[in-house]
């Protein structure tokens, strides 16, 4: 599956008084206690999970495992990877149990999500955040996985990665940025814009245009992901801190 620039940008750039107070207090503690997971090295084991929508065909899951192997890692499927409950990849409890199991498993060094979709926000109260904090690992995914990435960071301080999924091929640009951040990281990393759209007379790129809404420079902690998922977290105990 080839990733369009729109999908790539999505990949790169999921009560009352207590709900309003808890996120602020939790984020205050997190900002001073960030946990950086170990970088990826050849031969490591990557656990595969589907915390949201199901993958319709088993073959697609086997292809995802092949993609992980192509990156130089062993692939370990989560216990319920092949489960399907209506449009979801198993029940809420099964999907949450898989995430908890992958963090607890000493054989698993990192966790890649196979796809996004719908339903990640339903898992947040089932995750064992104390156990996750005690077993920090790279966890990566995009779109609906935004809810999980933000919740884990909020509750544990573990830095998470809104990036490519195992269910789709990496473009050259995606692989380069993935490699810079997770395989050969440095104290500072420059993330460049994607390559220019190749066009010809009679063809105008309208789907993948880049538009600066507010130009300039900024400094601070990077949180976010899929904005529609970030919005669903507002007013909940998992709302990110946007104070800067």
Kinemage of the C-alpha trace (Angstrom):
@kinemage 1
@onewidth
@group {chain A} dominant
@subgroup {mainchain}
@vectorlist {calphas} color= white
{ca unk a 1} P 0.000 0.000 0.000
{ca unk a 2} L 1.519 3.338 -1.091
{ca unk a 3} L 1.170 6.201 1.357
{ca unk a 4} L -0.088 9.482 -0.149
{ca unk a 5} L 1.298 12.703 1.221
{ca unk a 6} L -2.010 13.422 2.948
{ca unk a 7} L -1.791 10.088 4.751
{ca unk a 8} L 1.894 10.772 5.451
{ca unk a 9} L 1.140 14.131 7.021
{ca unk a 10} L -1.540 12.494 9.086
{ca unk a 11} L 1.116 9.969 10.094
{ca unk a 12} L 3.813 12.573 10.894
{ca unk a 13} L 2.065 15.789 12.398
{ca unk a 14} P -7.993 9.323 20.128
{ca unk a 15} P -16.321 14.372 34.256
{ca unk a 16} L -16.948 17.456 35.253
{ca unk a 17} L -14.631 19.307 37.698
{ca unk a 18} L -12.421 16.299 38.395
{ca unk a 19} L -11.955 15.721 34.681
{ca unk a 20} L -10.827 19.301 34.232
{ca unk a 21} L -8.370 19.194 37.135
{ca unk a 22} L -6.805 15.753 36.696
{ca unk a 23} L -5.215 16.330 33.276
{ca unk a 24} L -3.536 19.524 34.485
{ca unk a 25} L -2.070 17.881 37.576
{ca unk a 26} L -0.943 14.809 35.679
{ca unk a 27} L 0.706 16.845 32.927
{ca unk a 28} L 2.570 18.971 35.460
{ca unk a 29} L 4.223 15.825 36.762
{ca unk a 30} L 4.817 14.363 33.304
{ca unk a 31} L 6.646 17.381 31.903
{ca unk a 32} L 9.411 16.953 34.487
{ca unk a 33} L 9.640 13.160 34.187
{ca unk a 34} L 9.673 12.255 30.516
{ca unk a 35} L 10.680 8.663 29.799
{ca unk a 36} L 12.564 7.979 26.569
{ca unk a 37} L 12.328 4.379 25.325
{ca unk a 38} L 15.405 2.653 23.946
{ca unk a 39} L 16.067 3.094 20.252
{ca unk a 40} L 15.525 0.327 17.728
{ca unk a 41} L 18.406 -2.001 16.887
{ca unk a 42} L 18.626 -4.837 14.347
{ca unk a 43} L 17.449 -8.156 15.748
{ca unk a 44} L 15.017 -6.679 18.251
{ca unk a 45} L 11.497 -8.059 18.579
{ca unk a 46} L 8.551 -5.869 17.606
{ca unk a 47} L 5.116 -6.719 18.967
{ca unk a 48} L 2.189 -6.168 16.604
{ca unk a 49} L -1.174 -4.971 17.927
{ca unk a 50} L -4.521 -3.873 16.473
{ca unk a 51} L -6.068 -1.617 19.163
{ca unk a 52} L -8.751 -0.183 16.897
{ca unk a 53} L -10.466 -1.484 13.752
{ca unk a 54} L -9.899 -5.018 12.574
{ca unk a 55} L -7.811 -6.026 9.585
{ca unk a 56} L -10.275 -7.765 7.239
{ca unk a 57} L -7.944 -10.401 5.813
{ca unk a 58} L -5.460 -12.596 7.693
{ca unk a 59} L -3.056 -12.204 4.786
{ca unk a 60} L -2.754 -8.479 5.524
{ca unk a 61} L -1.599 -9.291 9.062
{ca unk a 62} L 1.018 -11.688 7.729
{ca unk a 63} L 2.182 -8.968 5.334
{ca unk a 64} L 2.505 -6.588 8.308
{ca unk a 65} L 4.752 -9.146 9.997
{ca unk a 66} L 6.804 -9.369 6.793
{ca unk a 67} L 7.176 -5.576 6.794
{ca unk a 68} L 8.541 -5.673 10.349
{ca unk a 69} L 10.995 -8.380 9.311
{ca unk a 70} L 12.065 -6.285 6.314
{ca unk a 71} L 13.130 -3.580 8.794
{ca unk a 72} L 15.487 -6.045 10.471
{ca unk a 73} L 13.341 -7.147 13.416
{ca unk a 74} L 11.531 -10.249 14.588
{ca unk a 75} L 7.743 -9.932 14.600
{ca unk a 76} L 5.604 -11.162 17.492
{ca unk a 77} L 1.812 -11.081 17.050
{ca unk a 78} L -0.257 -10.148 20.080
{ca unk a 79} L -2.553 -12.910 21.418
{ca unk a 80} L -5.704 -11.420 19.858
{ca unk a 81} L -4.153 -9.978 16.692
{ca unk a 82} L -6.419 -12.033 14.425
{ca unk a 83} L -9.602 -11.415 16.454
{ca unk a 84} L -12.587 -9.626 14.937
{ca unk a 85} L -15.665 -8.306 16.748
{ca unk a 86} L -17.862 -6.514 14.217
{ca unk a 87} L -15.701 -3.659 12.883
{ca unk a 88} L -13.244 -3.860 15.816
{ca unk a 89} L -10.212 -6.096 16.258
{ca unk a 90} L -11.734 -7.978 19.187
{ca unk a 91} L -13.566 -6.774 22.271
{ca unk a 92} L -12.375 -3.688 24.142
{ca unk a 93} L -10.927 -5.909 26.865
{ca unk a 94} L -9.117 -8.141 24.367
{ca unk a 95} L -7.527 -5.196 22.587
{ca unk a 96} L -6.474 -3.569 25.857
{ca unk a 97} L -5.147 -6.895 27.148
{ca unk a 98} L -2.988 -7.161 24.026
{ca unk a 99} L -1.420 -3.759 24.645
{ca unk a 100} L -0.782 -4.571 28.299
{ca unk a 101} L 0.669 -7.957 27.335
{ca unk a 102} L 3.079 -6.446 24.808
{ca unk a 103} L 4.401 -3.937 27.341
{ca unk a 104} L 4.748 -6.644 30.008
{ca unk a 105} L 6.418 -9.175 27.684
{ca unk a 106} L 10.215 -9.123 28.259
{ca unk a 107} L 10.752 -10.545 24.765
{ca unk a 108} L 9.113 -7.525 23.108
{ca unk a 109} L 11.318 -4.468 22.595
{ca unk a 110} L 8.906 -2.182 20.714
{ca unk a 111} L 5.242 -2.093 19.689
{ca unk a 112} L 3.906 -1.223 16.235
{ca unk a 113} L 0.195 -0.821 15.515
{ca unk a 114} L -0.991 -2.520 12.334
{ca unk a 115} L -3.696 0.044 11.581
{ca unk a 116} L -5.901 2.758 13.041
{ca unk a 117} L -9.618 3.066 12.390
{ca unk a 118} L -12.029 3.370 15.313
{ca unk a 119} L -12.252 2.320 18.960
{ca unk a 120} L -8.895 3.175 20.572
{ca unk a 121} L -10.483 5.671 22.944
{ca unk a 122} L -12.556 2.857 24.448
{ca unk a 123} L -9.396 1.197 25.820
{ca unk a 124} L -7.928 3.994 27.906
{ca unk a 125} L -9.465 2.951 31.244
{ca unk a 126} L -8.280 -0.649 30.753
{ca unk a 127} L -4.573 0.116 30.299
{ca unk a 128} L -2.160 -0.631 33.156
{ca unk a 129} L -0.242 2.644 33.228
{ca unk a 130} L 1.954 1.732 36.202
{ca unk a 131} L 3.096 -1.415 34.418
{ca unk a 132} L 3.663 0.508 31.169
{ca unk a 133} L 5.807 3.080 32.988
{ca unk a 134} L 7.867 0.260 34.490
{ca unk a 135} L 8.410 -1.295 31.044
{ca unk a 136} L 8.973 1.651 28.676
{ca unk a 137} L 9.024 0.744 24.988
{ca unk a 138} L 8.534 2.464 21.669
{ca unk a 139} L 4.870 2.418 20.675
{ca unk a 140} L 4.018 3.752 17.231
{ca unk a 141} L 0.868 4.242 15.183
{ca unk a 142} L -1.282 6.972 13.724
{ca unk a 143} L -4.838 8.212 13.220
{ca unk a 144} L -7.127 6.568 15.816
{ca unk a 145} L -4.058 5.430 17.790
{ca unk a 146} L -3.684 9.103 18.796
{ca unk a 147} L -5.931 8.478 21.813
{ca unk a 148} L -3.659 5.739 23.155
{ca unk a 149} L -0.437 7.657 22.478
{ca unk a 150} L -1.660 10.730 24.354
{ca unk a 151} L -3.112 8.745 27.251
{ca unk a 152} L 0.116 6.804 27.772
{ca unk a 153} L 2.208 9.970 27.681
{ca unk a 154} L -0.143 11.756 30.070
{ca unk a 155} L -0.270 8.956 32.638
{ca unk a 156} L 3.343 7.717 32.436
{ca unk a 157} L 5.597 10.326 30.830
{ca unk a 158} L 6.623 7.742 28.216
{ca unk a 159} L 7.330 9.476 24.916
{ca unk a 160} L 5.179 7.899 22.211
{ca unk a 161} L 5.395 8.130 18.429
{ca unk a 162} L 2.675 9.215 16.004
{ca unk a 163} L 4.195 7.549 12.967
{ca unk a 164} L 3.792 4.896 10.274
{ca unk a 165} L 1.802 1.723 10.804
{ca unk a 166} L 2.951 -1.803 10.069
{ca unk a 167} L -0.015 -2.291 7.766
{ca unk a 168} L 1.377 -0.135 4.959
{ca unk a 169} L 4.626 0.206 3.052
{ca unk a 170} L 6.977 3.024 4.051
{ca unk a 171} L 7.660 5.609 1.344
{ca unk a 172} L 11.282 6.730 0.945
{ca unk a 173} L 10.514 9.884 2.917
{ca unk a 174} L 8.696 7.992 5.669
{ca unk a 175} L 11.519 5.476 6.042
{ca unk a 176} L 14.123 8.244 6.211
{ca unk a 177} L 12.274 10.123 8.966
{ca unk a 178} L 11.493 6.905 10.868
{ca unk a 179} L 15.176 5.992 10.721
{ca unk a 180} L 16.274 9.420 11.968
{ca unk a 181} L 13.951 9.356 14.956
{ca unk a 182} L 13.843 5.711 16.082
{ca unk a 183} L 16.926 3.950 14.728
{ca unk a 184} L 19.711 6.541 14.615
{ca unk a 185} L 18.443 9.353 16.845
{ca unk a 186} L 20.483 12.359 17.941
{ca unk a 187} L 19.889 15.032 20.553
{ca unk a 188} L 18.453 17.254 17.818
{ca unk a 189} L 16.716 16.057 14.663
{ca unk a 190} L 15.519 18.090 11.714
{ca unk a 191} L 12.327 16.781 10.158
{ca unk a 192} L 12.191 18.056 6.598
{ca unk a 193} L 9.140 18.512 4.429
{ca unk a 194} L 8.119 15.729 2.059
{ca unk a 195} L 9.450 15.816 -1.516
{ca unk a 196} L 7.718 18.062 -3.992
{ca unk a 197} L 4.787 16.605 -5.874
{ca unk a 198} L 5.825 15.591 -9.376
{ca unk a 199} L 3.507 17.203 -11.875
{ca unk a 200} L 3.270 17.949 -15.585
{ca unk a 201} L 1.352 20.362 -17.792
{ca unk a 202} L -2.352 19.714 -17.359
{ca unk a 203} L -1.961 18.244 -13.876
{ca unk a 204} L -2.274 20.340 -10.710
{ca unk a 205} L -1.672 18.862 -7.263
{ca unk a 206} L -4.685 19.825 -5.158
{ca unk a 207} L -5.008 16.914 -2.717
{ca unk a 208} L -1.483 17.113 -1.285
{ca unk a 209} L -0.857 20.848 -1.143
{ca unk a 210} L 0.929 22.136 1.950
{ca unk a 211} L -0.592 25.275 3.428
{ca unk a 212} L 0.805 27.251 6.365
{ca unk a 213} L -2.169 28.296 8.494
{ca unk a 214} L 0.008 30.372 10.841
{ca unk a 215} L 3.581 30.994 9.718
{ca unk a 216} L 6.540 31.533 12.029
{ca unk a 217} L 8.471 29.497 14.582
{ca unk a 218} L 7.529 27.919 17.889
{ca unk a 219} L 9.176 26.169 20.811
{ca unk a 220} L 7.729 23.692 23.287
{ca unk a 221} L 6.695 20.101 23.950
{ca unk a 222} L 5.207 18.351 20.934
{ca unk a 223} L 1.844 16.686 21.571
{ca unk a 224} L -1.072 15.994 19.289
{ca unk a 225} L -1.619 13.562 16.442
{ca unk a 226} L -4.900 13.197 14.597
{ca unk a 227} L -6.783 16.365 15.526
{ca unk a 228} L -10.221 14.748 15.485
{ca unk a 229} L -8.982 12.288 18.126
{ca unk a 230} L -7.340 15.050 20.160
{ca unk a 231} L -10.710 16.829 20.225
{ca unk a 232} L -12.418 13.710 21.615
{ca unk a 233} L -10.011 13.805 24.580
{ca unk a 234} L -10.980 17.353 25.590
{ca unk a 235} L -12.781 17.501 28.913
{ca unk a 236} L -11.764 13.946 29.842
{ca unk a 237} L -9.101 12.692 32.272
{ca unk a 238} L -6.898 12.083 29.209
{ca unk a 239} L -6.880 15.624 27.824
{ca unk a 240} L -3.341 16.711 26.801
{ca unk a 241} L -1.787 19.799 28.336
{ca unk a 242} L -1.580 22.597 25.765
{ca unk a 243} L -0.163 25.267 28.069
{ca unk a 244} L 3.325 24.965 26.538
